[in-house]
Amino acid sequence: MVSKNISKVGFLSYGLITTTTMGCFWSHLNFWYKGSRLCQSRLWARREAEYVIQQREKEGLPLIDENYYDPNKIVLPSAGEE
Protein backbone atom coordinates (compact mmCIF):
# COMPACT_ATOMS: atom_id res chain seq x y z
CA MET A 1 0.00 0.00 0.00
CA VAL A 2 2.77 2.41 0.90
CA SER A 3 4.76 1.64 -2.24
CA LYS A 4 1.77 2.49 -4.44
CA ASN A 5 1.48 5.93 -2.85
CA ILE A 6 5.19 6.59 -3.23
CA SER A 7 5.20 5.53 -6.88
CA LYS A 8 2.11 7.64 -7.54
CA VAL A 9 3.75 10.70 -5.99
CA GLY A 10 6.93 10.04 -7.95
CA PHE A 11 4.98 9.80 -11.20
CA LEU A 12 3.08 13.01 -10.46
CA SER A 13 6.27 14.90 -9.69
CA TYR A 14 7.85 13.54 -12.89
CA GLY A 15 4.82 14.72 -14.87
CA LEU A 16 4.89 18.11 -13.18
CA ILE A 17 8.58 18.62 -13.90
CA THR A 18 8.16 17.51 -17.51
CA THR A 19 5.14 19.74 -18.05
CA THR A 20 6.84 22.74 -16.47
CA THR A 21 10.01 22.23 -18.50
CA MET A 22 8.13 21.88 -21.77
CA GLY A 23 5.95 24.88 -20.95
CA CYS A 24 9.00 27.03 -20.26
CA PHE A 25 10.66 25.82 -23.46
CA TRP A 26 7.65 26.52 -25.68
CA SER A 27 6.91 29.91 -24.11
CA HIS A 28 10.55 30.93 -24.54
CA LEU A 29 10.47 29.79 -28.16
CA ASN A 30 7.22 31.67 -28.75
CA PHE A 31 8.54 34.92 -27.23
CA TRP A 32 11.76 34.59 -29.22
CA TYR A 33 9.82 34.11 -32.47
CA LYS A 34 7.41 36.96 -31.80
CA GLY A 35 10.24 39.23 -30.66
CA SER A 36 12.25 38.58 -33.79
CA ARG A 37 9.23 39.34 -35.98
CA LEU A 38 8.58 42.53 -34.01
CA CYS A 39 12.17 43.60 -34.49
CA GLN A 40 11.93 42.89 -38.22
CA SER A 41 8.76 44.97 -38.52
CA ARG A 42 10.44 47.86 -36.70
CA LEU A 43 13.39 47.68 -39.08
CA TRP A 44 11.02 47.63 -42.04
CA ALA A 45 9.16 50.67 -40.69
CA ARG A 46 12.43 52.56 -40.28
CA ARG A 47 13.56 51.71 -43.83
CA GLU A 48 10.18 52.79 -45.18
CA ALA A 49 10.34 56.09 -43.26
CA GLU A 50 13.85 56.78 -44.58
CA TYR A 51 12.63 56.05 -48.10
CA VAL A 52 9.70 58.48 -47.73
CA ILE A 53 12.04 61.16 -46.35
CA GLN A 54 14.40 60.74 -49.31
CA GLN A 55 11.51 60.96 -51.77
CA ARG A 56 10.12 64.13 -50.16
CA GLU A 57 13.59 65.74 -50.09
CA LYS A 58 14.10 64.83 -53.75
CA GLU A 59 10.76 66.44 -54.68
CA GLY A 60 11.55 69.53 -52.59
CA LEU A 61 8.62 69.01 -50.24
CA PRO A 62 8.76 69.53 -46.48
CA LEU A 63 9.02 66.37 -44.40
CA ILE A 64 5.61 66.99 -42.84
CA ASP A 65 3.03 69.27 -44.40
CA GLU A 66 1.53 72.11 -42.40
CA ASN A 67 -1.85 70.49 -42.96
CA TYR A 68 -1.02 66.87 -42.24
CA TYR A 69 -4.71 66.06 -42.67
CA ASP A 70 -6.86 67.69 -45.31
CA PRO A 71 -8.70 70.45 -43.41
CA ASN A 72 -11.73 70.10 -45.70
CA LYS A 73 -12.24 66.49 -44.54
CA ILE A 74 -12.08 67.21 -40.80
CA VAL A 75 -15.53 67.33 -39.23
CA LEU A 76 -15.62 69.50 -36.13
CA PRO A 77 -18.56 69.45 -33.72
CA SER A 78 -20.64 72.58 -33.48
CA ALA A 79 -20.47 74.72 -30.34
CA GLY A 80 -23.74 73.25 -29.00
CA GLU A 81 -22.70 69.59 -29.28
CA GLU A 82 -20.11 69.64 -26.50
C-alpha positions in Angstrom: 0.0 0.0 0.0 2.8 2.4 0.9 4.8 1.6 -2.2 1.8 2.5 -4.4 1.5 5.9 -2.8 5.2 6.6 -3.2 5.2 5.5 -6.9 2.1 7.6 -7.5 3.8 10.7 -6.0 6.9 10.0 -8.0 5.0 9.8 -11.2 3.1 13.0 -10.5 6.3 14.9 -9.7 7.8 13.5 -12.9 4.8 14.7 -14.9 4.9 18.1 -13.2 8.6 18.6 -13.9 8.2 17.5 -17.5 5.1 19.7 -18.1 6.8 22.7 -16.5 10.0 22.2 -18.5 8.1 21.9 -21.8 6.0 24.9 -20.9 9.0 27.0 -20.3 10.7 25.8 -23.5 7.7 26.5 -25.7 6.9 29.9 -24.1 10.6 30.9 -24.5 10.5 29.8 -28.2 7.2 31.7 -28.8 8.5 34.9 -27.2 11.8 34.6 -29.2 9.8 34.1 -32.5 7.4 37.0 -31.8 10.2 39.2 -30.7 12.3 38.6 -33.8 9.2 39.3 -36.0 8.6 42.5 -34.0 12.2 43.6 -34.5 11.9 42.9 -38.2 8.8 45.0 -38.5 10.4 47.9 -36.7 13.4 47.7 -39.1 11.0 47.6 -42.0 9.2 50.7 -40.7 12.4 52.6 -40.3 13.6 51.7 -43.8 10.2 52.8 -45.2 10.3 56.1 -43.3 13.8 56.8 -44.6 12.6 56.0 -48.1 9.7 58.5 -47.7 12.0 61.2 -46.4 14.4 60.7 -49.3 11.5 61.0 -51.8 10.1 64.1 -50.2 13.6 65.7 -50.1 14.1 64.8 -53.7 10.8 66.4 -54.7 11.5 69.5 -52.6 8.6 69.0 -50.2 8.8 69.5 -46.5 9.0 66.4 -44.4 5.6 67.0 -42.8 3.0 69.3 -44.4 1.5 72.1 -42.4 -1.8 70.5 -43.0 -1.0 66.9 -42.2 -4.7 66.1 -42.7 -6.9 67.7 -45.3 -8.7 70.4 -43.4 -11.7 70.1 -45.7 -12.2 66.5 -44.5 -12.1 67.2 -40.8 -15.5 67.3 -39.2 -15.6 69.5 -36.1 -18.6 69.5 -33.7 -20.6 72.6 -33.5 -20.5 74.7 -30.3 -23.7 73.3 -29.0 -22.7 69.6 -29.3 -20.1 69.6 -26.5 
